[in-house]
């Protein structure tokens, strides 16, 4: 069947959570390819924060352990991330501060509480 792209093109499409999870599983099998998701550097990830759902490089890992606001966070080795991580959180393209949580039957898409 035909699909109509939004006016913003491919960028405007909602993330495919199923595909994202598969890609994540493939990348976890090759932990040497994982990079920091916090500082966006190309440094290799040395840990994964279960609370933030992010891979951390050495510098971010050390900062995470040192800062009191992260004291309740649990860090695990990158290879353990798949078994223990939370599903990714997707934000609404119209309301960037809101998570996509509800499926709208009328619109046939996942929406945030504001939509």
N, C-alpha and C positions, 0 to 999 in steps of 0.2 A: 504494500500500500504506500501511497505518497505521504510524505511528511512535510509540513510547512515550517520553515525556520522563522524565528522571531526577527524583528527588524534589525536587531544587533548582530544577527548571524549566528555562527556556531558558538561564539563566546556567550551568548545569551541562553544557551541550553542549560537545563538543570543537570547537575552531576549525576552520573550513573553509579550508585553506591555499590551495586553488585560487581561491576567492572573494576571500580577502585579497590575493592577488597581483593579481587584476584590479582591485580597488579601488585598490591602490597605483599601478598603471599609470595609472589615470584621474586620480588626484590629482597624479601627477608631471607630467602634461601641463599642469596648472595650478599651476606652482611658487609662484605668489603666495599660494596657499591653504595651503601647507605651513607647519607650526609646529614649534617645538622639541620633540623627543621626550625630551630629557634633563631639563630643569628643568620641563617641562610648562607652560611659560608660553604665552601666546598670541602671543609674538613670532614674526615671520616667520623661517623657516629660511634661513640664508645658506650653509650647507655640509652635507655628509653624510659621516659617518665610516664607512668601509667595514669597519673592525674591529668597531665597536659596532653597526653597522647602524641608526644613529640620525641623524635630522636635528638640526642644531644652530643655535641663534640666535647672534647676534653675541657675546654674553657667554660662552656655552658654547664657541663656536668659539675665542675668544681663550684661555679657560681650558684647553681641550684642547691647544692649541699650546704653552702655557706649562708644563704639568705633565709631569714626566719619565716618569710611568707611561704616558703616551700617546705617547711619542716615536716608537714604531714604527707608530702608526696613520696611515692615509692619509685625508686629507680631500679631497673633490671638491665641485664646485658641485652644488646640488640637482638640476639638470636632467640631470646625468650619473649620478645614483644608480641609475636603472633599469638602465642598461647594465652596471654594475659591481657592484651590491650582491649580498650573500649572501642566500639565502632566509631568511625569518624563523624564529626559534627559538621553539617553543611549549613551554611548561612543563606538567608533569603537574598536574592539579587535586588529586590526592591527595598528591603529593610535590612541592611547589612549587620545590624546588631542582633537580629532575631534568628533563631534556629528554625530550619525546616522540620516541622514535627507532625503535621496533619495532612492527610490525603483528602483533597476536595473532589468529591464524586462529580459535581457539576463541571468543574474546570478540568478534571482528569489530570491533576498534577499535585505534587507535594507543595504545601504552602506553610507560611509561618502564622502565628496567632494574629498578627496585624492584618494579614491579607484576608 
